[in-house]
């Protein structure tokens, strides 16, 4: 998890201004909500039927 310096940056996914920490995932600057969504979506899925 990388955090960068707080600045006036907009999330590159949703476009909202980022007032707190700026997160970077896959080379894209994201707000916390989009960052968490992308991290969860990138996790491998396990089959519940095993």
GUPASE-87523 format. One record per atom (N, C-alpha, C, O, CB): atom name; x, y, z. Coordinates in steps of 0.1 Angstrom, whole numbers. Glycine has a CB too. Example, Ala and Ser with C-alpha at 12.3 -4.5 7.8 and 13.67 -1.06 7.14 Angstrom:
2
+-------+-------+-------+-------+
! atome !    c1 !    c2 !    c3 !
+-------+-------+-------+-------+
!     N !   132 !   -57 !    78 !
!    CA !   123 !   -45 !    78 !
!     C !   132 !   -33 !    78 !
!     O !   142 !   -33 !    85 !
!    CB !   113 !   -45 !    90 !
!     N !   128 !   -22 !    71 !
!    CA !   137 !   -11 !    71 !
!     C !   129 !     0 !    79 !
!     O !   134 !    11 !    80 !
!    CB !   141 !    -6 !    57 !
+-------+-------+-------+-------+
REM end
This chain:
50
+-------+-------+-------+-------+
! atome !    c1 !    c2 !    c3 !
+-------+-------+-------+-------+
!     N !     9 !   -12 !     0 !
!    CA !     0 !     0 !     0 !
!     C !     9 !    12 !     0 !
!     O !    17 !    14 !     9 !
!    CB !   -10 !     0 !    12 !
!     N !     7 !    20 !   -10 !
!    CA !    15 !    32 !   -11 !
!     C !     7 !    45 !    -8 !
!     O !    -4 !    46 !   -14 !
!    CB !    22 !    34 !   -25 !
!     N !    11 !    53 !     0 !
!    CA !     5 !    66 !     2 !
!     C !    14 !    77 !    -3 !
!     O !    26 !    77 !     0 !
!    CB !     1 !    68 !    17 !
!     N !     8 !    87 !    -9 !
!    CA !    16 !    98 !   -14 !
!     C !    13 !   111 !    -6 !
!     O !     4 !   110 !     3 !
!    CB !    15 !   101 !   -29 !
!     N !    20 !   121 !    -8 !
!    CA !    18 !   134 !    -1 !
!     C !     4 !   140 !    -4 !
!     O !    -1 !   138 !   -15 !
!    CB !    29 !   144 !    -4 !
!     N !    -2 !   146 !     7 !
!    CA !   -15 !   152 !     5 !
!     C !   -14 !   164 !    -4 !
!     O !    -7 !   173 !    -1 !
!    CB !   -22 !   155 !    19 !
!     N !   -22 !   164 !   -14 !
!    CA !   -22 !   176 !   -23 !
!     C !   -36 !   177 !   -29 !
!     O !   -45 !   169 !   -26 !
!    CB !   -12 !   174 !   -35 !
!     N !   -39 !   188 !   -37 !
!    CA !   -52 !   189 !   -43 !
!     C !   -52 !   181 !   -56 !
!     O !   -49 !   186 !   -67 !
!    CB !   -55 !   204 !   -46 !
!     N !   -56 !   168 !   -54 !
!    CA !   -56 !   159 !   -65 !
!     C !   -71 !   153 !   -66 !
!     O !   -77 !   152 !   -56 !
!    CB !   -46 !   148 !   -63 !
!     N !   -75 !   150 !   -79 !
!    CA !   -87 !   143 !   -81 !
!     C !   -85 !   129 !   -83 !
!     O !   -75 !   125 !   -89 !
!    CB !   -95 !   150 !   -93 !
!     N !   -94 !   120 !   -79 !
!    CA !   -93 !   106 !   -81 !
!     C !   -94 !   104 !   -96 !
!     O !  -103 !   109 !  -103 !
!    CB !  -105 !    98 !   -74 !
!     N !   -85 !    96 !  -101 !
!    CA !   -85 !    93 !  -116 !
!     C !   -96 !    83 !  -120 !
!     O !   -98 !    81 !  -132 !
!    CB !   -71 !    88 !  -120 !
!     N !  -103 !    77 !  -110 !
!    CA !  -113 !    68 !  -114 !
!     C !  -127 !    74 !  -113 !
!     O !  -135 !    73 !  -122 !
!    CB !  -113 !    56 !  -104 !
!     N !  -130 !    81 !  -102 !
!    CA !  -143 !    87 !  -100 !
!     C !  -143 !   102 !  -102 !
!     O !  -154 !   108 !  -104 !
!    CB !  -149 !    83 !   -86 !
!     N !  -132 !   108 !  -101 !
!    CA !  -131 !   123 !  -104 !
!     C !  -134 !   132 !   -92 !
!     O !  -133 !   144 !   -93 !
!    CB !  -141 !   126 !  -114 !
!     N !  -136 !   125 !   -80 !
!    CA !  -139 !   134 !   -68 !
!     C !  -126 !   139 !   -63 !
!     O !  -115 !   133 !   -64 !
!    CB !  -146 !   125 !   -57 !
!     N !  -126 !   152 !   -58 !
!    CA !  -114 !   157 !   -52 !
!     C !  -110 !   149 !   -39 !
!     O !  -118 !   145 !   -32 !
!    CB !  -116 !   172 !   -48 !
!     N !   -97 !   146 !   -38 !
!    CA !   -92 !   138 !   -26 !
!     C !   -87 !   148 !   -16 !
!     O !   -78 !   155 !   -17 !
!    CB !   -80 !   129 !   -31 !
!     N !   -94 !   148 !    -4 !
!    CA !   -91 !   157 !     7 !
!     C !   -81 !   150 !    17 !
!     O !   -74 !   158 !    24 !
!    CB !  -104 !   161 !    14 !
!     N !   -81 !   137 !    17 !
!    CA !   -72 !   130 !    26 !
!     C !   -60 !   124 !    19 !
!     O !   -54 !   131 !    11 !
!    CB !   -80 !   120 !    34 !
!     N !   -57 !   112 !    23 !
!    CA !   -46 !   105 !    17 !
!     C !   -49 !   101 !     3 !
!     O !   -60 !    98 !    -1 !
!    CB !   -42 !    93 !    25 !
!     N !   -38 !   102 !    -6 !
!    CA !   -40 !    98 !   -20 !
!     C !   -33 !    84 !   -21 !
!     O !   -22 !    82 !   -16 !
!    CB !   -33 !   108 !   -29 !
!     N !   -41 !    74 !   -26 !
!    CA !   -36 !    61 !   -28 !
!     C !   -33 !    58 !   -42 !
!     O !   -39 !    64 !   -51 !
!    CB !   -47 !    50 !   -23 !
!     N !   -23 !    49 !   -44 !
!    CA !   -19 !    46 !   -58 !
!     C !   -20 !    31 !   -60 !
!     O !   -15 !    23 !   -52 !
!    CB !    -5 !    51 !   -62 !
!     N !   -27 !    27 !   -70 !
!    CA !   -29 !    12 !   -73 !
!     C !   -28 !    11 !   -88 !
!     O !   -36 !    16 !   -95 !
!    CB !   -42 !     7 !   -67 !
!     N !   -19 !     3 !   -93 !
!    CA !   -17 !     1 !  -107 !
!     C !   -13 !    13 !  -114 !
!     O !   -16 !    15 !  -126 !
!    CB !   -30 !    -5 !  -113 !
!     N !    -6 !    22 !  -107 !
!    CA !    -1 !    34 !  -114 !
!     C !   -11 !    45 !  -115 !
!     O !    -9 !    55 !  -122 !
!    CB !     4 !    31 !  -127 !
!     N !   -23 !    43 !  -109 !
!    CA !   -34 !    53 !  -109 !
!     C !   -36 !    59 !   -96 !
!     O !   -36 !    52 !   -86 !
!    CB !   -47 !    47 !  -115 !
!     N !   -38 !    72 !   -95 !
!    CA !   -40 !    79 !   -82 !
!     C !   -55 !    78 !   -79 !
!     O !   -63 !    81 !   -87 !
!    CB !   -36 !    94 !   -82 !
!     N !   -58 !    72 !   -67 !
!    CA !   -72 !    70 !   -63 !
!     C !   -75 !    75 !   -49 !
!     O !   -67 !    77 !   -41 !
!    CB !   -75 !    55 !   -64 !
!     N !   -88 !    78 !   -47 !
!    CA !   -93 !    81 !   -34 !
!     C !   -94 !    68 !   -26 !
!     O !   -93 !    57 !   -32 !
!    CB !  -107 !    89 !   -34 !
!     N !   -96 !    69 !   -13 !
!    CA !   -96 !    57 !    -5 !
!     C !  -107 !    47 !    -9 !
!     O !  -105 !    35 !   -10 !
!    CB !   -98 !    60 !    10 !
!     N !  -119 !    52 !   -13 !
!    CA !  -130 !    43 !   -16 !
!     C !  -127 !    35 !   -29 !
!     O !  -129 !    23 !   -30 !
!    CB !  -143 !    51 !   -19 !
!     N !  -122 !    42 !   -39 !
!    CA !  -119 !    35 !   -52 !
!     C !  -107 !    26 !   -50 !
!     O !  -106 !    15 !   -56 !
!    CB !  -115 !    46 !   -63 !
!     N !   -97 !    30 !   -42 !
!    CA !   -85 !    21 !   -39 !
!     C !   -90 !     8 !   -33 !
!     O !   -86 !    -2 !   -37 !
!    CB !   -76 !    29 !   -30 !
!     N !   -98 !     9 !   -23 !
!    CA !  -103 !    -3 !   -16 !
!     C !  -111 !   -12 !   -26 !
!     O !  -110 !   -24 !   -25 !
!    CB !  -112 !     0 !    -4 !
!     N !  -120 !    -5 !   -34 !
!    CA !  -127 !   -13 !   -44 !
!     C !  -118 !   -20 !   -53 !
!     O !  -121 !   -32 !   -56 !
!    CB !  -137 !    -4 !   -52 !
!     N !  -108 !   -14 !   -58 !
!    CA !   -99 !   -20 !   -68 !
!     C !   -90 !   -31 !   -61 !
!     O !   -88 !   -42 !   -67 !
!    CB !   -89 !   -10 !   -74 !
!     N !   -86 !   -29 !   -49 !
!    CA !   -78 !   -39 !   -42 !
!     C !   -87 !   -52 !   -40 !
!     O !   -82 !   -63 !   -42 !
!    CB !   -73 !   -34 !   -29 !
!     N !   -99 !   -50 !   -35 !
!    CA !  -108 !   -61 !   -33 !
!     C !  -111 !   -68 !   -46 !
!     O !  -112 !   -81 !   -47 !
!    CB !  -121 !   -57 !   -26 !
!     N !  -114 !   -61 !   -57 !
!    CA !  -117 !   -67 !   -70 !
!     C !  -105 !   -74 !   -76 !
!     O !  -107 !   -84 !   -84 !
!    CB !  -121 !   -56 !   -80 !
!     N !   -93 !   -71 !   -72 !
!    CA !   -81 !   -77 !   -77 !
!     C !   -77 !   -90 !   -70 !
!     O !   -69 !   -98 !   -75 !
!    CB !   -69 !   -68 !   -77 !
!     N !   -84 !   -93 !   -59 !
!    CA !   -81 !  -105 !   -51 !
!     C !   -86 !  -118 !   -59 !
!     O !   -97 !  -117 !   -65 !
!    CB !   -87 !  -104 !   -37 !
!     N !   -78 !  -128 !   -58 !
!    CA !   -83 !  -141 !   -65 !
!     C !   -96 !  -146 !   -58 !
!     O !   -97 !  -145 !   -46 !
!    CB !   -72 !  -151 !   -65 !
!     N !  -105 !  -151 !   -66 !
!    CA !  -117 !  -157 !   -61 !
!     C !  -115 !  -171 !   -57 !
!     O !  -109 !  -179 !   -65 !
!    CB !  -129 !  -155 !   -71 !
!     N !  -121 !  -176 !   -46 !
!    CA !  -121 !  -190 !   -43 !
!     C !  -135 !  -195 !   -45 !
!     O !  -145 !  -189 !   -42 !
!    CB !  -117 !  -192 !   -28 !
!     N !  -136 !  -207 !   -50 !
!    CA !  -148 !  -214 !   -52 !
!     C !  -154 !  -218 !   -39 !
!     O !  -147 !  -226 !   -31 !
!    CB !  -147 !  -226 !   -62 !
!     N !  -166 !  -215 !   -36 !
!    CA !  -173 !  -218 !   -23 !
!     C !  -179 !  -232 !   -24 !
!     O !  -184 !  -238 !   -14 !
!    CB !  -184 !  -208 !   -20 !
!     N !  -178 !  -239 !   -36 !
!    CA !  -185 !  -252 !   -37 !
!     C !  -175 !  -263 !   -34 !
!     O !  -179 !  -275 !   -35 !
!    CB !  -190 !  -253 !   -51 !
!     N !  -162 !  -260 !   -31 !
!    CA !  -153 !  -271 !   -29 !
!     C !  -155 !  -277 !   -15 !
!     O !  -148 !  -287 !   -12 !
!    CB !  -139 !  -266 !   -30 !
+-------+-------+-------+-------+
REM end
